[in-house]
Amino acid sequence: MTLFKLFDIIDVRMADILDILLISVILYYIFLLFRGTRAAQMIFGAFLLILAWLIAQWWELHTLVWMLSNLATLGIIALVILFQPEIRSALTRIGQSVSKVDLRNILFHASGLDDVSQKICTAVQDLAKTKTGALIVLEKRVGLKNYADSGEYLNARISSRLLRALFFPNSALHDGAVILNCKEIVAAGCILPMPTGNAEGDAGYGMRHRAAKALAAESDALIIIVSEETGKISTAYRNNLRRGLTPKELKAEIFRHWHELFNEVMDDDTNEGENEALEN
C-alpha cells in the first residue's frame, strides 16, 4: 500500500484517506436522514458527551471517564427505545433510495430540479387526462412582474395538487395563467398578452396557444399549454411551438429550461445562508 508523509511527520496510507472519506459521507447522510427531527438534537448532545469523555481521558479524570463510559452503554439502549419511530423512518428512506438508486444523487448534491420538474409534469399530465385547459408560465431571466400583477400573488411552494386545483373548472383563477419561477408558484389568474393582428399561422390555434406564442415572442419564458379540446400538451418558447408532447419530453424541456438558472439560484441561497450564519 502506498505510503506518504503528512507534514513530514505522520505516515499516511491511501486506505486511510479512503476510510476518512467514507466515514465523512456516512456521517453526512446520517445527519440528512435525521435533520429536522428530535434525533438531530440528541445526536448533537451525544457529540458533546463524546467530547467531554475525550477531555476527561486527556486530563486523566478517572471517575468522570468511568461515569461517561457507563452512561454511553446505557445511552445506546435508551436511544434505540426512545427514537424507534425516527430510526424506522430513516431505514425505510434508505431502502426506498436504494430501490430507485440514481448515481447523480449519490456522487453529486441533488439540486432538487428533478423533483420540481416531476411535480409540474404530474400536474400537467393529470390536467391533460381530464382535458382541463391550462397555461403554465416558467419564468427564466426576463421578469414577468407586469403579468403577475394582473393576477393574484401566491408565492407558494410548487406542488402538483396546488397546480391542479388552480385550474379546476369554475374556480376563481382557472381562466388565467399561472406564473412560476424555479423556486415557487408566483401568481395565478394572470392575463397574458394577445398577438397583434391576425397572423395566418395562428388561424388554427385557440386563445391559450395564441397567448402563449405572444408571451414567448417577447420573453425567455417557457409556456406550457394544455388544450381544453384535445387534452394535448404543448410548449411555446421564443418562436417555437411544440405540440403533442409526452410527459417525458415535457420533463426534459423543463429541466433544460431551468437547469442553469436553478443551479445559480441554489448557489445564491447557500451563500445567503452562510452570510446570515456569519452575521449571527
PEDAVEN-V502367 format. One record per backbone hydrogen bond with DSSP energy under -0.5 kcal/mol. NH is the residue of the N-H (numbers start at 1). CO is the residue of the C=O. Records with the same first field share a line. If there is no record, write none. Layout:
# PEDAVEN-V502367
NH: CO + CO
This chain:
# PEDAVEN-V502367
4: 12
6: 10
7: 5
9: 6
10: 6
12: 4 + 10
14: 2
17: 13
18: 14
19: 15
20: 16
21: 17
22: 18
23: 19
24: 20
25: 21
26: 22
27: 23
28: 24
29: 25
30: 26
31: 27
32: 28
33: 29
34: 30
35: 31
37: 34
40: 34 + 37
41: 37 + 38
42: 38
43: 39
44: 40
45: 41
46: 42
47: 43
48: 44
49: 45
50: 46
51: 47
52: 48
53: 49
54: 50
55: 51
56: 52
57: 53
58: 54
59: 55
60: 57
61: 56
62: 60
65: 61
66: 62
67: 63
68: 64
69: 65
70: 66
71: 67
72: 68
73: 69
74: 70
75: 71
76: 72
77: 73
78: 74
79: 75
80: 76
81: 77
82: 78
83: 79
84: 81
87: 83
88: 84
89: 85
90: 86
91: 87
92: 88
93: 89
94: 90
95: 91
96: 92
97: 93
98: 94
99: 95
100: 96
101: 98
105: 102
106: 102
107: 103
108: 104
116: 112
117: 113
118: 114
119: 115
120: 116
121: 117
122: 118
123: 119
124: 120
125: 121
126: 122
127: 123
128: 124
129: 125
130: 126
131: 128
132: 127
133: 131
134: 226
136: 224
137: 135 + 178
138: 136 + 222
139: 137 + 180
143: 141
147: 144
148: 144
149: 145
150: 147
151: 148
152: 188
154: 186
155: 185 + 186
156: 185
163: 159
164: 160
165: 161
166: 162
167: 163 + 164
168: 165
171: 168
174: 171
176: 173
177: 190
178: 135
179: 187
180: 137
181: 184
185: 156
186: 179 + 184
187: 179
188: 152
189: 173
190: 177
192: 190
199: 197
202: 199
203: 200
205: 202
210: 206
211: 207
212: 208
213: 209
214: 210
215: 211
216: 212
217: 213
218: 214 + 215
219: 215
222: 138
223: 221 + 236
224: 136 + 222
225: 234
226: 134
227: 225 + 232
231: 227
234: 225
235: 242
236: 223
237: 240
240: 237
241: 239
242: 235 + 240
244: 233
245: 233
250: 246
251: 247
252: 248
253: 249
254: 250
255: 251
256: 252
257: 253
258: 254
259: 255
262: 258
263: 259
264: 260
265: 261
266: 262
267: 263
268: 264
269: 265
270: 266
271: 267
272: 268
273: 269
274: 270
275: 271
276: 272
277: 273
278: 274
279: 275
280: 276
